[in-house]
Amino acid sequence: MGWISKWSASKGMVSVPNILEISKEAAEALIQSNGLTVGTASTVTQEDNTKTNTVVTQAKTPGVLID
């Protein structure tokens, strides 16, 4: 099971953090520490379960500035 996460900025322009391959909890903390608000996270099932409880995709490209 992996996680897909979406979020939005809460203040001004901020850089999107790279949350791929880290735990859902660590991803949420990183998103919030960058001034972003955690949005909807979806659970996905993977055939091989090699990425259990990790972020497998994200809605915004890492490094892009968003507001």
Backbone as CSV, one residue per row, in Angstrom:
resi,resn,N_x,N_y,N_z,CA_x,CA_y,CA_z,C_x,C_y,C_z
1,MET,0.830,-1.161,0.000,0.000,0.000,0.000,0.881,1.233,0.000
2,GLY,0.633,2.170,-0.889,1.350,3.428,-0.951,0.385,4.578,-0.769
3,TRP,0.881,5.792,-0.852,0.052,6.973,-0.660,0.214,7.922,-1.825
4,ILE,-0.864,8.573,-2.191,-0.863,9.635,-3.179,-1.327,10.877,-2.436
5,SER,-0.589,11.962,-2.531,-0.909,13.139,-1.735,-1.131,14.367,-2.596
6,LYS,-2.076,15.218,-2.172,-2.338,16.505,-2.808,-2.316,17.556,-1.710
7,TRP,-1.922,18.790,-2.042,-1.873,19.845,-1.039,-1.989,21.197,-1.682
8,SER,-2.084,22.240,-0.867,-2.149,23.612,-1.360,-1.330,24.517,-0.452
9,ALA,-0.891,25.644,-0.997,-0.080,26.590,-0.236,-0.965,27.412,0.693
10,SER,-0.442,27.738,1.861,-1.210,28.536,2.805,-0.734,29.985,2.860
11,LYS,0.449,30.265,2.276,0.941,31.644,2.277,2.019,31.838,1.220
12,GLY,1.807,32.793,0.312,2.815,33.170,-0.665,3.356,32.040,-1.530
13,MET,4.406,32.356,-2.271,5.043,31.381,-3.145,6.003,30.501,-2.341
14,VAL,5.843,29.200,-2.485,6.732,28.253,-1.816,7.130,27.163,-2.803
15,SER,8.260,26.553,-2.557,8.749,25.469,-3.399,8.125,24.149,-2.954
16,VAL,7.675,23.377,-3.916,7.073,22.078,-3.628,8.177,21.111,-3.184
17,PRO,8.031,20.499,-2.003,9.042,19.539,-1.550,8.902,18.204,-2.272
18,ASN,9.981,17.463,-2.347,9.936,16.122,-2.910,9.547,15.166,-1.791
19,ILE,8.364,14.579,-1.890,7.880,13.677,-0.843,7.850,12.221,-1.301
20,LEU,8.381,11.953,-2.468,8.370,10.585,-2.988,9.289,9.678,-2.180
21,GLU,8.852,8.452,-1.992,9.643,7.410,-1.342,9.851,7.613,0.157
22,ILE,9.060,8.505,0.789,9.136,8.647,2.235,7.779,8.277,2.832
23,SER,7.723,8.102,4.125,6.470,7.691,4.769,5.422,8.795,4.682
24,LYS,4.175,8.396,4.804,3.073,9.348,4.786,3.258,10.381,5.895
25,GLU,3.635,9.937,7.075,3.822,10.847,8.208,4.952,11.844,7.948
26,ALA,6.069,11.363,7.420,7.196,12.245,7.107,6.823,13.219,5.996
27,ALA,6.062,12.747,5.016,5.623,13.602,3.911,4.729,14.719,4.426
28,GLU,3.786,14.383,5.294,2.888,15.397,5.847,3.670,16.437,6.648
29,ALA,4.645,15.996,7.431,5.470,16.923,8.216,6.276,17.838,7.295
30,LEU,6.841,17.292,6.227,7.632,18.077,5.275,6.749,19.087,4.551
31,ILE,5.572,18.663,4.138,4.630,19.563,3.468,4.292,20.738,4.386
32,GLN,3.950,20.443,5.630,3.580,21.490,6.586,4.762,22.389,6.931
33,SER,5.958,21.836,7.025,7.132,22.655,7.356,7.503,23.619,6.232
34,ASN,6.991,23.353,5.037,7.230,24.241,3.896,6.093,25.239,3.699
35,GLY,5.218,25.377,4.713,4.133,26.351,4.644,2.970,25.912,3.788
36,LEU,2.867,24.619,3.536,1.783,24.090,2.714,0.774,23.372,3.594
37,THR,-0.434,23.240,3.090,-1.495,22.533,3.788,-1.675,21.170,3.149
38,VAL,-1.686,20.135,3.959,-1.885,18.779,3.458,-3.332,18.647,2.992
39,GLY,-3.494,18.117,1.808,-4.823,17.892,1.263,-5.202,16.429,1.379
40,THR,-5.830,15.916,0.362,-6.305,14.544,0.350,-5.170,13.578,0.023
41,ALA,-5.060,12.539,0.820,-4.102,11.464,0.546,-4.905,10.205,0.259
42,SER,-4.600,9.551,-0.824,-5.311,8.339,-1.214,-4.433,7.117,-1.012
43,THR,-5.047,6.039,-0.614,-4.337,4.778,-0.456,-4.428,3.994,-1.757
44,VAL,-3.300,3.461,-2.189,-3.279,2.616,-3.383,-2.676,1.272,-3.019
45,THR,-3.105,0.256,-3.716,-2.573,-1.081,-3.490,-1.632,-1.428,-4.627
46,GLN,-0.440,-1.887,-4.278,0.536,-2.287,-5.279,0.685,-3.801,-5.251
47,GLU,0.886,-4.355,-6.405,0.990,-5.814,-6.509,2.118,-6.393,-5.674
48,ASP,3.270,-5.728,-5.649,4.425,-6.304,-4.958,4.611,-5.799,-3.524
49,ASN,3.847,-4.784,-3.112,3.921,-4.226,-1.761,5.322,-3.811,-1.324
50,THR,6.191,-3.445,-2.262,7.552,-3.049,-1.905,7.613,-1.644,-1.309
51,LYS,6.587,-0.864,-1.509,6.592,0.512,-1.031,5.486,0.734,-0.002
52,THR,5.351,-0.195,0.911,4.304,-0.114,1.923,4.423,1.155,2.748
53,ASN,3.303,1.869,2.859,3.207,3.102,3.656,4.178,4.190,3.236
54,THR,4.507,4.242,1.946,5.338,5.323,1.428,4.583,6.064,0.328
55,VAL,5.000,7.293,0.072,4.405,8.093,-0.987,4.922,7.568,-2.322
56,VAL,4.004,7.230,-3.227,4.402,6.675,-4.521,4.212,7.656,-5.668
57,THR,3.444,8.717,-5.456,3.279,9.770,-6.461,2.821,11.031,-5.750
58,GLN,3.050,12.173,-6.383,2.575,13.413,-5.796,1.993,14.285,-6.885
59,ALA,1.050,15.163,-6.487,0.283,15.965,-7.433,1.102,17.080,-8.082
60,LYS,2.025,17.656,-7.350,2.837,18.760,-7.878,4.278,18.320,-8.065
61,THR,4.927,18.862,-9.077,6.315,18.543,-9.368,7.246,19.162,-8.318
62,PRO,8.150,18.372,-7.737,9.086,18.908,-6.749,9.893,20.076,-7.329
63,GLY,10.068,21.113,-6.509,10.858,22.272,-6.909,10.073,23.381,-7.560
64,VAL,8.854,23.104,-7.997,8.019,24.116,-8.632,7.501,25.082,-7.560
65,LEU,7.451,26.377,-7.884,6.914,27.357,-6.951,5.398,27.421,-7.112
66,ILE,4.696,27.359,-5.981,3.241,27.474,-5.996,2.817,28.498,-4.954
67,ASP,1.596,29.014,-5.099,1.079,29.907,-4.057,-0.296,29.475,-3.619
